[in-house]
């Protein structure tokens, strides 16, 4: 099963343990996580269901291509990593 992991900076808002989930796409994997942790959705997705501007998602070390539909395919052992981009100076 694919796994989904979030950066530790989200821990100050919500528990975000690594999760093994069913999902053939990034959207499917994230929806499985959101089913268990609904409040996390607002930190990751905007009101249109696309990734928020300051969120980056990597699948097996590569940035996702489809930031709107999240249709990037996952393999049986894919690792999905979700992080909030930092900005400022």
Buried (B, 14 or more C-beta within 10 A) or exposed (E): BBBBBBBEEBEEEEEBEEBEBEBBBBBBBBBBBBEEBEEBBEBBBEEEEBBBEEBBBBBEEEEBEBBEEBEBEBEEEBBBBBBBEEEEE
